[in-house]
């Protein structure tokens, strides 16, 4: 499993990566898992299981090393299957693999110098198209993402499995109340938990809330 987004600073990709690996370790005690992490992930990696081994690889995301050194690492491991948890995979890898496609935001909503660089954008598109074309199975986290992959990347619909991301219920009502009360937050309220990025469309959320709030004055919006 390519878990190089393990550290919490990777935001949603970190949540997906950690949740997947932790729950596999709980449920599956037969198959052997090698978890690829980077030196920046070591301090936060705490999964302990007899069939789980962490392998530290100093290979960054979207890097040249990802397309060269990572291939050699995987070839040496000779895994039965690799799960790339994001589209960035080495296009020269010829083993069996599954890829999770979360969205096409780097295509639709490029942010920062890296994503807006024409050469980088072309490279991202090449890697994404290769992923959906050659993967033994493509996991899309929503039907919307599946439709985007089919429409804009030419993915074969029959090779895509839509598997929505799960929900971790770890906060009790008492714990929640201890956080909400000092902030003056009372039910009913809408909770937005994502990052402040253009493709999250927070401006549209605020505009919609303004309309809804006219007939629901007791409703609160919590960012």
C-alpha positions as a Markdown table, in Angstrom:
| # | Residue | x | y | z |
|---|---|---|---|---|
| 1 | Unk | 0.0 | 0.0 | 0.0 |
| 2 | Unk | 1.4 | 3.3 | -1.1 |
| 3 | Unk | 0.8 | 5.2 | 2.2 |
| 4 | Unk | 3.1 | 8.2 | 1.6 |
| 5 | Unk | 0.3 | 10.5 | 2.5 |
| 6 | Unk | 0.2 | 9.2 | 6.1 |
| 7 | Unk | 1.1 | 12.3 | 8.1 |
| 8 | Unk | -1.9 | 14.4 | 9.2 |
| 9 | Unk | -0.6 | 17.5 | 7.3 |
| 10 | Unk | -1.8 | 15.7 | 4.1 |
| 11 | Unk | -5.4 | 16.4 | 5.3 |
| 12 | Unk | -8.0 | 14.3 | 3.6 |
| 13 | Unk | -5.6 | 12.0 | 1.9 |
| 14 | Unk | -4.1 | 11.3 | 5.4 |
| 15 | Unk | -7.5 | 10.5 | 6.8 |
| 16 | Unk | -8.2 | 8.1 | 3.9 |
| 17 | Unk | -4.8 | 6.5 | 4.2 |
| 18 | Unk | -4.7 | 6.0 | 7.9 |
| 19 | Unk | -8.3 | 4.8 | 8.1 |
| 20 | Unk | -7.8 | 2.2 | 5.4 |
| 21 | Unk | -4.6 | 0.8 | 6.8 |
| 22 | Unk | -5.8 | 0.7 | 10.4 |
| 23 | Unk | -9.0 | -1.1 | 9.6 |
| 24 | Unk | -7.2 | -3.6 | 7.3 |
| 25 | Unk | -4.9 | -4.4 | 10.1 |
| 26 | Unk | -7.9 | -5.1 | 12.4 |
| 27 | Unk | -9.9 | -7.1 | 9.9 |
| 28 | Unk | -7.3 | -9.1 | 7.9 |
| 29 | Unk | -4.7 | -11.3 | 9.8 |
| 30 | Unk | -3.9 | -13.6 | 6.8 |
| 31 | Unk | -2.5 | -11.4 | 4.0 |
| 32 | Unk | 0.8 | -9.7 | 4.5 |
| 33 | Unk | 0.9 | -5.9 | 4.0 |
| 34 | Unk | 3.9 | -3.7 | 3.2 |
| 35 | Unk | 3.1 | -0.1 | 3.9 |
| 36 | Unk | 5.2 | 2.5 | 2.1 |
| 37 | Unk | 5.8 | 5.7 | 4.1 |
| 38 | Unk | 8.2 | 8.6 | 3.9 |
| 39 | Unk | 10.6 | 9.8 | 6.6 |
| 40 | Unk | 8.1 | 12.6 | 7.3 |
| 41 | Unk | 5.5 | 9.9 | 8.2 |
| 42 | Unk | 7.6 | 7.8 | 10.6 |
| 43 | Unk | 6.8 | 9.8 | 13.8 |
| 44 | Unk | 3.0 | 9.3 | 13.2 |
| 45 | Unk | 3.0 | 5.7 | 12.0 |
| 46 | Unk | 1.8 | 3.5 | 14.9 |
| 47 | Unk | 0.1 | 0.5 | 13.3 |
| 48 | Unk | 1.3 | -2.7 | 15.0 |
| 49 | Unk | 0.3 | -6.0 | 13.6 |
| 50 | Unk | 2.2 | -9.2 | 12.8 |
| 51 | Unk | 1.3 | -9.1 | 9.1 |
| 52 | Unk | 2.0 | -5.4 | 8.6 |
| 53 | Unk | 5.5 | -4.0 | 7.8 |
| 54 | Unk | 6.3 | -0.3 | 7.3 |
| 55 | Unk | 8.9 | 0.4 | 4.7 |
| 56 | Unk | 10.4 | 3.9 | 4.7 |
| 57 | Unk | 11.2 | 5.3 | 1.3 |
| 58 | Unk | 12.6 | 8.8 | 0.9 |
| 59 | Unk | 10.5 | 9.4 | -2.2 |
| 60 | Unk | 8.3 | 12.5 | -2.4 |
| 61 | Unk | 5.0 | 12.9 | -4.2 |
| 62 | Unk | 4.8 | 14.1 | -7.8 |
| 63 | Unk | 8.6 | 13.9 | -8.0 |
| 64 | Unk | 11.0 | 12.4 | -10.6 |
| 65 | Unk | 12.0 | 9.9 | -8.0 |
| 66 | Unk | 8.4 | 8.7 | -7.8 |
| 67 | Unk | 8.7 | 7.8 | -11.5 |
| 68 | Unk | 12.1 | 6.2 | -11.3 |
| 69 | Unk | 13.2 | 5.0 | -7.8 |
| 70 | Unk | 9.7 | 3.9 | -6.7 |
| 71 | Unk | 9.5 | 1.5 | -9.6 |
| 72 | Unk | 12.7 | -0.2 | -8.4 |
| 73 | Unk | 11.4 | -0.4 | -4.8 |
| 74 | Unk | 8.2 | -2.1 | -6.0 |
| 75 | Unk | 10.0 | -4.5 | -8.4 |
| 76 | Unk | 12.2 | -5.6 | -5.6 |
| 77 | Unk | 9.3 | -6.2 | -3.3 |
| 78 | Unk | 7.5 | -8.3 | -5.9 |
| 79 | Unk | 4.0 | -7.7 | -4.4 |
| 80 | Unk | 0.9 | -9.6 | -5.5 |
| 81 | Unk | -0.9 | -6.3 | -5.7 |
| 82 | Unk | -0.2 | -2.6 | -5.1 |
| 83 | Unk | -2.8 | -0.1 | -3.9 |
| 84 | Unk | -2.0 | 3.4 | -4.9 |
| 85 | Unk | -4.2 | 5.6 | -2.7 |
| 86 | Unk | -3.9 | 8.6 | -5.0 |
| 87 | Unk | -3.4 | 9.0 | -8.8 |
| 88 | Unk | 0.3 | 9.7 | -8.5 |
| 89 | Unk | 1.8 | 6.3 | -9.4 |
| 90 | Unk | 4.9 | 5.4 | -11.4 |
| 91 | Unk | 3.8 | 4.9 | -15.0 |
| 92 | Unk | 6.6 | 2.4 | -15.7 |
| 93 | Unk | 5.4 | 0.0 | -13.0 |
| 94 | Unk | 4.1 | -3.2 | -14.7 |
| 95 | Unk | 2.7 | -5.1 | -11.8 |
| 96 | Unk | -0.9 | -5.5 | -10.8 |
| 97 | Unk | -2.4 | -2.5 | -9.0 |
| 98 | Unk | -5.5 | -0.7 | -7.8 |
| 99 | Unk | -5.8 | 3.0 | -7.7 |
| 100 | Unk | -8.1 | 5.3 | -5.7 |
| 101 | Unk | -9.2 | 8.4 | -7.6 |
| 102 | Unk | -10.6 | 11.0 | -5.2 |
| 103 | Unk | -11.4 | 13.7 | -7.7 |
| 104 | Unk | -10.1 | 15.7 | -10.6 |
| 105 | Unk | -9.5 | 19.0 | -8.8 |
| 106 | Unk | -6.0 | 19.4 | -10.3 |
| 107 | Unk | -7.7 | 19.5 | -13.7 |
| 108 | Unk | -10.7 | 21.6 | -12.8 |
| 109 | Unk | -9.4 | 23.7 | -9.9 |
| 110 | Unk | -5.6 | 24.1 | -10.1 |
| 111 | Unk | -4.1 | 26.0 | -7.2 |
| 112 | Unk | -0.6 | 27.1 | -6.5 |
| 113 | Unk | 2.4 | 27.4 | -8.8 |
| 114 | Unk | 2.8 | 23.6 | -9.1 |
| 115 | Unk | -0.7 | 22.8 | -10.3 |
| 116 | Unk | -0.9 | 25.9 | -12.5 |
| 117 | Unk | 2.5 | 25.2 | -14.3 |
| 118 | Unk | 1.6 | 24.1 | -17.8 |
| 119 | Unk | 4.2 | 21.3 | -17.8 |
| 120 | Unk | 3.1 | 20.0 | -14.4 |
| 121 | Unk | -0.5 | 20.1 | -15.5 |
| 122 | Unk | 0.3 | 18.1 | -18.5 |
| 123 | Unk | 2.3 | 15.6 | -16.4 |
| 124 | Unk | -0.6 | 15.2 | -13.9 |
| 125 | Unk | -3.0 | 14.5 | -16.8 |
| 126 | Unk | -0.7 | 11.9 | -18.3 |
| 127 | Unk | -0.3 | 10.1 | -15.0 |
| 128 | Unk | -4.0 | 10.2 | -14.2 |
| 129 | Unk | -4.9 | 8.8 | -17.7 |
| 130 | Unk | -2.4 | 6.1 | -17.3 |
| 131 | Unk | -3.8 | 5.2 | -13.9 |
| 132 | Unk | -7.4 | 4.7 | -15.0 |
| 133 | Unk | -6.3 | 3.0 | -18.2 |
| 134 | Unk | -3.9 | 0.3 | -16.7 |
| 135 | Unk | -5.2 | -0.2 | -13.2 |
| 136 | Unk | -6.7 | -3.6 | -12.6 |
| 137 | Unk | -9.4 | -1.8 | -10.7 |
| 138 | Unk | -10.2 | 1.9 | -10.2 |
| 139 | Unk | -11.8 | 3.0 | -7.0 |
| 140 | Unk | -13.8 | 6.2 | -7.2 |
| 141 | Unk | -15.0 | 7.7 | -3.9 |
| 142 | Unk | -18.3 | 9.0 | -5.4 |
| 143 | Unk | -20.5 | 8.6 | -8.4 |
| 144 | Unk | -19.6 | 12.2 | -9.4 |
| 145 | Unk | -15.9 | 11.3 | -9.6 |
| 146 | Unk | -16.7 | 8.1 | -11.5 |
| 147 | Unk | -18.6 | 10.2 | -14.1 |
| 148 | Unk | -15.7 | 12.7 | -14.3 |
| 149 | Unk | -13.3 | 9.9 | -15.0 |
| 150 | Unk | -15.4 | 8.4 | -17.7 |
| 151 | Unk | -16.2 | 11.7 | -19.3 |
| 152 | Unk | -12.8 | 13.5 | -19.2 |
| 153 | Unk | -10.2 | 10.7 | -18.8 |
| 154 | Unk | -11.9 | 8.1 | -21.0 |
| 155 | Unk | -12.1 | 5.5 | -18.2 |
| 156 | Unk | -14.0 | 2.3 | -18.8 |
| 157 | Unk | -17.1 | 2.4 | -16.6 |
| 158 | Unk | -17.1 | -1.4 | -15.9 |
| 159 | Unk | -13.6 | -1.2 | -14.4 |
| 160 | Unk | -14.6 | 1.4 | -11.8 |
| 161 | Unk | -15.9 | 0.6 | -8.3 |
| 162 | Unk | -17.6 | 3.4 | -6.5 |
| 163 | Unk | -16.7 | 3.0 | -2.8 |
| 164 | Unk | -17.7 | 6.0 | -0.7 |
| 165 | Unk | -15.4 | 7.0 | 2.1 |
| 166 | Unk | -16.4 | 5.9 | 5.6 |
| 167 | Unk | -17.2 | 7.9 | 8.7 |
| 168 | Unk | -15.4 | 7.5 | 12.0 |
| 169 | Unk | -17.7 | 8.0 | 14.9 |
| 170 | Unk | -15.3 | 8.7 | 17.7 |
| 171 | Unk | -16.9 | 11.7 | 19.5 |
| 172 | Unk | -19.6 | 11.3 | 22.1 |
| 173 | Unk | -22.4 | 13.8 | 22.5 |
| 174 | Unk | -20.9 | 14.8 | 25.9 |
| 175 | Unk | -17.5 | 15.4 | 24.3 |
| 176 | Unk | -19.1 | 17.4 | 21.5 |
| 177 | Unk | -21.1 | 19.5 | 24.0 |
| 178 | Unk | -18.0 | 20.5 | 25.9 |
| 179 | Unk | -16.6 | 21.9 | 22.7 |
| 180 | Unk | -19.7 | 23.5 | 21.3 |
| 181 | Unk | -21.1 | 25.2 | 24.4 |
| 182 | Unk | -18.2 | 27.6 | 25.0 |
| 183 | Unk | -18.4 | 28.7 | 21.4 |
| 184 | Unk | -22.1 | 29.4 | 21.6 |
| 185 | Unk | -23.0 | 26.7 | 19.1 |
| 186 | Unk | -26.3 | 25.1 | 19.5 |
| 187 | Unk | -28.4 | 22.8 | 17.4 |
| 188 | Unk | -29.5 | 23.0 | 14.7 |
| 189 | Unk | -26.2 | 23.8 | 12.8 |
| 190 | Unk | -24.4 | 23.0 | 9.6 |
| 191 | Unk | -20.8 | 21.9 | 10.0 |
| 192 | Unk | -18.1 | 22.4 | 7.3 |
| 193 | Unk | -15.0 | 20.4 | 8.0 |
| 194 | Unk | -12.9 | 20.8 | 4.9 |
| 195 | Unk | -9.9 | 22.9 | 3.9 |
| 196 | Unk | -10.2 | 26.5 | 2.6 |
| 197 | Unk | -9.5 | 25.9 | -1.1 |
| 198 | Unk | -11.2 | 27.1 | -4.2 |
| 199 | Unk | -12.7 | 23.8 | -5.2 |
| 200 | Unk | -14.4 | 23.5 | -1.8 |
| 201 | Unk | -16.7 | 26.4 | -2.9 |
| 202 | Unk | -17.1 | 27.9 | 0.5 |
| 203 | Unk | -18.4 | 31.1 | -1.0 |
| 204 | Unk | -21.3 | 29.2 | -2.5 |
| 205 | Unk | -21.9 | 27.5 | 0.9 |
| 206 | Unk | -22.1 | 30.9 | 2.6 |
| 207 | Unk | -24.4 | 32.3 | -0.1 |
| 208 | Unk | -26.7 | 29.3 | 0.1 |
| 209 | Unk | -26.7 | 29.5 | 3.9 |
| 210 | Unk | -27.8 | 33.2 | 3.7 |
| 211 | Unk | -30.8 | 32.1 | 1.6 |
| 212 | Unk | -31.7 | 29.2 | 3.9 |
| 213 | Unk | -31.2 | 31.4 | 7.0 |
| 214 | Unk | -34.0 | 33.7 | 6.0 |
| 215 | Unk | -36.6 | 31.1 | 6.8 |
| 216 | Unk | -34.5 | 29.2 | 9.4 |
| 217 | Unk | -33.1 | 32.0 | 11.7 |
| 218 | Unk | -32.2 | 29.4 | 14.4 |
| 219 | Unk | -29.8 | 27.6 | 12.0 |
| 220 | Unk | -26.0 | 28.2 | 12.5 |
| 221 | Unk | -23.1 | 27.7 | 10.1 |
| 222 | Unk | -19.9 | 26.4 | 11.7 |
| 223 | Unk | -16.7 | 26.4 | 9.7 |
